[in-house]
Amino acid sequence: MQHAASVPFYQRFHPRQWIKWTVYTILLVNWGFYIFLDWENASHTLRGGGSLYQWVTAFATSLDEAAWFGLLFLWELETYTLSEEADTPVVQRLSLAMRLVCYVFIANTVIARTVVVNELHELEPSAGVSSLCQLADQEMSYTFNLEYMVIDAANCAALSSAAEYFQVNESAVTDAAGLRVERMSAWIDLQDSITWLLIMLTIEIAIWLQEREITGGPVMFVSHAGKLLYGLLFAHAVYWAYRGHWLYSWDQIMWIGGFFAIELNVRDWNKEISEHGNQ
């Protein structure tokens, strides 16, 4: 395996390494923004309090990012940083335990987003509500395109002129146009989670194969074919940009860059194995 400890000194300062760590730093900063956004949204959706599961669901994005950071850290160690001497059974068990924790949080995100998609699909108009002004000064919010605005007597008429509304959570409503956006965004979120999971699987397969010095065969082909999924992730980035959520779009592109860095580590590792095999 090509590790930092065995890489020539000058290569440790190769522009590719600087770019890689710049991407990782940007992702960390973006995570801080996601925590802020989740907290801000929770101040609307859980204004009256909520169960532990509701709070975990409200911060699903932040927890999901934390779990992916954990996996990215482990992959960077395995594919570039750790020496073979340091890859002891204790380190392997610790890595497996950390992986399992990350998988739990990622699975929670997929479950939470599946629940949201189903709930939004089955949502019916709120009975007896034909104007937002009926909800003014009741600690309710109007949401559109993932943004929340507290409904009061001064803004209720301007927020929406629709004749029916849908309660998307305990303290927020939207109109039919807003519900269409909510449903599409929730569906994109779910697609995104599943796509990243599939890409994660291809990376784990590649690492598992190369730890056994297997550089070809049908399973490795499946691992390489998984790279086609990045096209779908780029499409999701375009969707968020279209909706005006530039942070989501930017973060998506940075995560693709982070995963691409791991893919390059694996490629270099594969090349080193092949060269040793030909000697």
C-alpha positions in Angstrom: 0.0 0.0 0.0 1.3 3.5 -0.8 1.3 5.3 2.6 2.4 8.8 3.5 5.3 7.4 5.5 6.7 5.7 2.4 6.0 8.5 -0.1 9.1 10.5 -1.1 9.3 13.8 0.9 8.7 16.0 -2.2 5.5 14.1 -3.1 4.0 14.9 0.3 3.7 18.5 -0.8 2.4 17.6 -4.3 -0.5 19.9 -5.3 -2.8 17.0 -5.3 -2.3 16.6 -1.5 -2.9 20.3 -0.9 -6.1 20.1 -3.0 -7.2 17.0 -1.1 -6.7 18.6 2.4 -8.3 21.9 1.2 -11.4 19.9 0.2 -11.5 18.2 3.6 -11.2 21.5 5.3 -14.0 23.0 3.3 -16.2 20.1 4.1 -15.5 20.6 7.8 -16.5 24.3 7.5 -19.7 23.3 5.6 -20.6 20.9 8.4 -20.6 23.9 10.8 -23.1 25.6 8.5 -25.3 22.5 8.5 -25.4 22.4 12.3 -26.5 26.0 12.3 -29.2 25.4 9.6 -30.5 22.3 11.4 -30.7 24.2 14.7 -32.5 27.1 12.9 -35.0 24.8 11.3 -35.5 22.9 14.6 -36.4 26.2 16.2 -39.4 26.2 13.9 -40.3 22.5 13.6 -39.7 21.6 17.3 -40.7 24.9 18.9 -43.0 23.2 21.4 -40.4 20.5 22.2 -40.2 16.9 20.9 -39.0 13.4 21.6 -35.4 12.3 21.3 -36.2 10.6 18.0 -37.7 13.9 16.7 -34.6 15.8 17.7 -32.3 13.2 16.1 -34.4 13.4 12.9 -34.2 17.2 13.0 -30.4 17.0 13.0 -30.3 14.1 10.6 -28.2 16.1 8.1 -25.6 17.1 10.7 -25.3 13.6 12.1 -25.2 12.2 8.6 -22.3 14.6 7.7 -20.5 13.6 11.0 -20.8 9.9 10.0 -19.5 10.5 6.5 -16.5 12.4 8.0 -15.8 9.4 10.2 -15.8 7.1 7.1 -13.7 9.6 5.1 -11.2 9.7 8.0 -11.0 5.9 8.1 -10.6 5.6 4.3 -7.8 8.2 4.3 -6.0 6.2 7.0 -6.4 2.9 5.2 -5.6 4.0 1.7 -2.9 6.5 2.3 -1.7 7.4 5.8 -1.3 4.2 7.9 1.8 2.1 7.3 1.4 -1.7 7.0 3.2 -2.1 10.3 0.6 0.1 12.1 -2.3 -1.9 10.6 -2.4 -4.2 13.6 -5.4 -6.4 14.7 -6.2 -3.8 17.4 -6.3 -1.0 14.8 -8.5 -3.2 12.6 -11.0 -3.9 15.4 -11.1 -0.2 16.3 -11.7 0.7 12.6 -14.5 -1.8 12.4 -16.1 -0.4 15.6 -15.9 3.1 14.2 -17.4 1.9 10.9 -20.3 0.3 12.6 -21.1 3.6 14.5 -20.9 5.5 11.3 -23.2 3.0 9.5 -25.8 3.4 12.3 -26.0 7.1 11.8 -26.1 6.8 8.0 -28.8 4.2 8.2 -30.8 6.6 10.5 -30.6 9.2 7.8 -31.9 6.9 5.2 -34.8 5.8 7.5 -35.6 9.4 8.5 -35.7 10.5 4.9 -37.8 7.6 3.9 -40.3 8.5 6.6 -40.4 12.1 5.4 -41.0 11.1 1.8 -43.9 8.8 2.9 -45.5 11.4 5.2 -45.3 14.1 2.6 -46.9 11.8 0.0 -49.8 11.0 2.3 -50.4 14.5 3.5 -53.9 15.9 3.2 -55.1 19.6 3.4 -55.6 20.9 7.0 -59.3 21.0 7.7 -60.8 24.4 8.3 -57.7 26.4 7.3 -58.2 28.5 4.3 -55.9 31.5 5.1 -52.6 31.8 6.9 -54.1 34.7 8.9 -56.1 32.1 10.8 -52.7 30.8 12.1 -51.2 34.2 12.9 -49.5 34.7 16.3 -50.0 31.0 17.2 -46.3 30.1 17.0 -46.8 28.5 13.6 -44.5 29.0 10.6 -45.0 29.0 6.8 -42.4 27.0 4.9 -41.5 27.2 1.2 -38.4 25.7 -0.4 -37.0 24.6 3.0 -37.2 28.1 4.4 -39.4 29.0 7.4 -41.2 32.2 8.3 -43.1 32.8 11.5 -46.7 33.7 10.7 -48.0 36.9 12.3 -50.7 39.4 11.7 -48.3 41.6 9.7 -47.1 39.1 7.2 -49.8 36.4 7.0 -51.6 37.9 3.9 -48.3 38.4 2.0 -46.8 34.9 2.6 -49.4 33.0 0.5 -52.8 33.6 -1.0 -53.7 29.9 -1.4 -57.1 28.5 -0.2 -55.8 25.3 1.4 -52.7 24.4 3.4 -50.8 21.4 4.5 -49.3 20.9 7.9 -45.8 19.4 7.2 -44.9 19.1 10.9 -46.3 20.1 14.3 -45.5 23.8 13.9 -45.2 24.5 10.1 -47.6 24.6 7.2 -47.2 25.1 3.4 -49.5 25.6 0.4 -49.9 23.2 -2.6 -47.0 24.8 -4.5 -44.8 24.6 -1.4 -45.8 20.9 -0.9 -44.7 20.1 -4.4 -41.3 21.5 -3.6 -41.1 19.8 -0.3 -41.9 16.4 -1.9 -39.4 16.8 -4.6 -36.6 18.0 -2.2 -37.4 15.1 0.1 -37.2 12.6 -2.8 -33.9 14.1 -3.9 -32.6 13.8 -0.3 -33.6 10.1 -0.2 -32.0 9.4 -3.6 -28.9 11.2 -2.5 -28.6 9.1 0.7 -29.0 5.8 -1.2 -26.6 6.9 -4.0 -23.9 7.7 -1.4 -24.5 4.4 0.3 -23.9 2.5 -3.0 -20.7 4.5 -3.7 -19.6 3.7 -0.1 -20.1 0.0 -0.9 -18.0 0.2 -4.0 -15.2 1.9 -2.1 -15.4 -0.7 0.7 -15.2 -3.5 -1.9 -12.2 -1.9 -3.6 -10.4 -1.6 -0.2 -11.3 -5.1 0.8 -10.0 -6.5 -2.6 -6.8 -4.5 -2.5 -6.0 -5.5 1.1 -5.9 -9.0 -0.5 -3.9 -7.7 -3.4 -6.7 -8.4 -5.9 -6.6 -5.9 -8.7 -8.9 -7.4 -11.3 -11.9 -9.7 -11.8 -15.7 -9.1 -11.9 -16.0 -7.8 -8.4 -13.4 -5.2 -9.0 -15.3 -4.3 -12.2 -18.4 -3.7 -10.1 -16.3 -1.4 -7.9 -15.1 0.6 -10.8 -18.6 0.7 -12.4 -19.9 2.4 -9.2 -18.1 5.6 -10.3 -21.0 6.1 -12.8 -23.1 7.0 -9.7 -21.3 10.3 -9.4 -23.2 11.5 -12.4 -26.4 11.3 -10.4 -24.9 13.2 -7.5 -23.9 16.0 -9.9 -27.5 16.1 -11.0 -28.6 16.5 -7.4 -26.1 19.4 -7.1 -27.7 21.1 -10.1 -31.1 20.6 -8.5 -30.1 22.4 -5.3 -28.5 25.2 -7.2 -31.8 25.6 -9.2 -33.7 25.8 -5.9 -31.3 28.5 -4.7 -29.6 26.3 -2.0 -26.1 27.1 -3.0 -24.6 25.6 0.2 -26.2 22.2 -0.5 -24.9 22.3 -4.1 -21.4 23.4 -3.1 -21.3 20.8 -0.3 -22.3 18.1 -2.8 -19.5 19.0 -5.1 -17.0 19.1 -2.3 -18.1 15.7 -1.1 -17.7 14.3 -4.6 -14.2 15.9 -4.5 -13.5 14.2 -1.1 -14.6 10.8 -2.4 -12.6 11.3 -5.6 -9.5 11.9 -3.4 -10.1 8.5 -1.8 -10.6 6.9 -5.3 -7.2 8.3 -6.3 -5.6 6.8 -3.2 -7.1 3.5 -4.1 -5.9 3.8 -7.7 -2.4 4.6 -6.6 -2.5 1.6 -4.2 -3.8 -0.6 -7.1 -0.9 0.6 -9.3 1.6 -0.2 -6.6 0.2 -3.7 -6.1 0.4 -4.3 -9.9 4.0 -3.1 -10.1 5.1 -5.3 -7.2 3.3 -8.2 -8.8 5.3 -7.7 -12.1 8.6 -7.7 -10.3 
